[in-house]
Structure formats: structure tokens, C-alpha cells
């Protein structure tokens, strides 16, 4: 089994689920109000914030490792370590916010990621203390140990993002499958007012679920799988969120503007894939803009 196969196995072990659930409850209590949590998700940015903030400890600690190789640049290494310790706090808060809205398998690996990061942080703080007391050798041993642990933790985080798709836009995957031809979404009169309705489009071998919302003579159509982790938006609701009529996901409450698919409330940081719509002889047709056409 490959190293990363071990991580997949670990993500299936439920032994610490009770502790992880307690941690999730604590995270949700601490990261209030919801608007603060959305800032940490990156909903306002249209991109997850955690990987951006994580660049600070990763970059500074790696730089410190290089600066420590040359005696003349060791004071700069200490400064880098201090910056990384400070930068790890917002990165951890953003990671915790994202982690709390994921499924069990991702949360299990996230627990390992968090414990490793805390261990790395402890080693770096110990390194700063040792350096402050003039024990440079111990300081360097501790910081190189921290770099090793942080690198392992980064690999776990990467596995969560890439293999478990924890930070991916799940609607894009579906959108890539969908035909770029016009799709018949049925008669306008069959669509209920202000209620998400499921429709199906032709995909590459399998049908792709769509969700359609009618507001008077306006119809908005989207990929049904929520950008966050694929929840069925057609089982959701239409609500006014922060001044916009939004399609709200039934799984974690992400809200997407009906006008343009932009997120108005997290945990999603991505916009929902929206179809263009036209009317012909009382019927509604939708089509995905061409950017996902298979080559
Ligand atoms: S799947 Fe999480 S908000 Fe939709």
C-alpha cells in the first residue's frame, strides 16, 4: 500500500469520531458570528482562504531552515520563525472553519492534520525559547524537527484537498460532463414559483442533475450539485440572504445569488455554475457557457 493509501485507510477509522465531533462543536462555538466564519472560509474572496494563509508559516519556516544553514543569517532565521508562529494562528482558524463543514472522512484526516500542526507549532515555539536563551543548537534541532512535522502535515492537507476534494468546486466537475448544447428544461408553466425544481441535462455517458428556479418571468438554472461538497440544491430553498434572492443548499446552508451564482453565505467559497437561459414557444432552454467544453 502506498503512503497515501495509508491516509485513505485512516480516513475510514471511526475510533476518534466522538472527540472530533466535540472539537467541531467547539469550533462552531468559537467562530461566531456566522459572518466571521464566512470571512475565514473565503466566501467574500471567491476562493478558500486557508491555503493562502497557510503560505505564511510554510514559507517562513522553510526560509528559516535555509537561513539557519549559514551562521551569519541565523538571526534572520529566528525572525522568520517568529513570523511563522504568528501567521499560523489565522491559518489555523481558517482551516478549522473549513474542517468543521466537511464529511466524516475528511474530518478524520483533518484531525491528524491539526494535531501535526500543533506539534510543529510547539516545536517552533520551543525553538524560539531556546534561541532566546542563547541555546542556538537546541533551537535549530527543534526548528528542523518542526519543519519535518509541518511538511508531513502539509502532505496530509494536500491529500485532503486533492484526493478527498475537500477544497474543490464540486459543481465544476459536473459542469465538465454537461453537454454544451441547449437543454430543454420543459414548459415555463410547469415551473413552480420560487421553488427549486430538479431537471436533467445530457452528460458524457451519464445524465447531469440541474436545478431551476422561476421568479415570475425570470428563470435561473444551475448545476444541481453544490459547489461546496455536492449537496443537492434542488432539495434546498430560495431565501433572501444579505440582500439577494439566493438558492440555499440543504446540507450546510451555502447561499448562491440567483442572479449570478456568486456565494452570499458560506461555507462555500466558490460560485455555483450557472446556465444561460432562453425561451422558445413557452418552453425554457438552458445551456452552459462554453468554458467547460471537452477538448
Ligand atoms: S454541500 Fe455544503 S453547503 Fe452545499
Boltz pocket constraint, residues with backbone or C-beta under 6 A from the ligand:
constraints:
  - pocket:
      binder: B
      contacts: [[A, 101], [A, 226], [A, 227], [A, 228], [A, 229], [A, 230], [A, 231], [A, 249], [A, 250], [A, 251], [A, 252], [A, 253], [A, 254], [A, 266], [A, 267], [A, 268]]
      max_distance: 6.0
